[in-house]
Amino acid sequence: MKPKILVVDDEESIREFLNIMLKKEGYEISLAEDGEQAKELLKNKSFHMVISDLQMPNVTGMELLEHVKANYPETTFMMITAFGSTENAVEAMKLGAYDYLTKPFKIDEVRILINNALKAKSLERENKQLKRELGVSNSFQNIIGNSDAMHQIFHLIERVSQSPTNVLVTGESGTGKEVVAKAIHYNGPIKEKPFVTVNCGAIPENLMESEMFGHKKGSFTGAVADKVGLFEAADEGTLFLDEVGELPLNIQVKLLRAIQERIIRKVGATEDQKVNVRIIAATNRDLQSMVNEGSFREDLFYRLNVININTPALRERTDDIPLLAKHFLKKYSERMGKGIGAISDEAMEILKSYNYPGNVRELENIIERTVALEAGGSILPESLPPLVSVSRKGASERRLASAHEIEITDDGVDLDKILGQIEKELIVKAIHHTDGVKKKAAKLLGITFRSMRYRVDKYGLGSSEEDED
């Protein structure tokens, strides 16, 4: 869903400039000539953000800010002010504005401030939602499982959540490492404090230090404003370092210092800043082997690995598959407004016997896809995607979830269909193996990225646009 932004300014040239620029950034834009018109638009449509001029006739920007904060508290407010009028802008921030834009605009500054504001509000909503979902202390209802392996996980979460000890959560992709990290945070004494997530593999190396520790305005090209780093944002709370094994060595040194000494220094700053952050890290890589190879610092590894929680692969807890499948069925049936209330015994047996290279995340995707396409009141074997479904030919029934030996009977086989299913299975496995990076998956399969995009579209495996460099 595109973020919706309402731009309010009595100058047509300003409205049109922001309209054109922000639409290019992928936002859905509405325009208002003054505060009164903005109020009317707000009555009939919800917005993620309002960007308003400070000086306007009839209803000023400050009055509009007070109206938005009183009636639409979930909407982020950004003030526009002329150069040299920062006192009014600071007053607006005291009243609840996220930040301000200064005329004349600098495109990069506008882009960065709006993006940061929307990210911050999204994180705030996520935290509130998690608090609602988790409810009372010692509640693990968002972690589904009744197997012995999961009971051990519950026991560990209950114990470690009460202490500030650093935790390393390990396991394959899709096993729920972030869910475990959130359960630790929201069941502990700092549950009301921030829970901040960073995917260490998704941030370019040249931006990593700035993202982690923040920067001062003007400290490097593009630093158009002071930036709060993730450590500062997580102060007194939890910083979740997802895919920590992807951190470059130079950042590992700075991270170690921040953990050991509980101080950070922003890029371009001259003084240190104290922080008190609980670290939960996660990885699907073997950090001990990386230490032996010299690609991960041994001292950082031991700082992070005070307590280890290993999330088991779904194939190691197949007894939990029915519980998970029914949970996801209820979730997506309600979300899509469908009355699908059951999974047939035969369909459930197929789900239980599948290998799930993508673990719980893959099972959830399978159920979501099945619910979206199902027209009946229950999930049947033929409702399941080709990767896990039963293929019938004549009187014989064969599962084609694995590309192993296939018998040719008197009924014959559909070669194109079989080869297509095998090809699709291998593509899915390659994408899972590379954590969704399709360029790397294509390389593993010995095909071009263009060919990979064609097959992703052909088999409906998600967006063919590559969003990873």
Secondary structure, DSSP 8 states (H G I E B T S, - for coil): ---EEEEE-S-HHHHHHHHHHHHHTT-EEEEESSHHHHHHHHHH---SEEEEESS-SSS-HHHHHHHHHHH-TTSEEEEEEETT-HHHHHHHHHTT--EEEEES--HHHHHHHHHHHHHHHHHHHHHHHHHHHH-STT--TTS---SHHHHHHHHHHHHHTTS---EEEE--TTS-HHHHHHHHHHTSTTTTS-EEEEETTTS-HHHHHHHHH-B-TTSSTT--S-B--HHHHTTTSEEEEETGGG--HHHHHHHHHHHHH-EE--BT-SS-EE---EEEEEESS-HHHHHHHTSS-HHHHHHHTTEEEE---GGG-GGGHHHHHHHHHHHHHHHTT----EE-HHHHHHHHHS--TTHHHHHHHHHHHHHHH--SSEE-GGGS-TTTSEEEETTEEEE-SS-S-----TT---HHHHHHHHHHHHHHHHHHHTTT-HHHHHHHHT--HHHHHHHHHHTT-S--S----
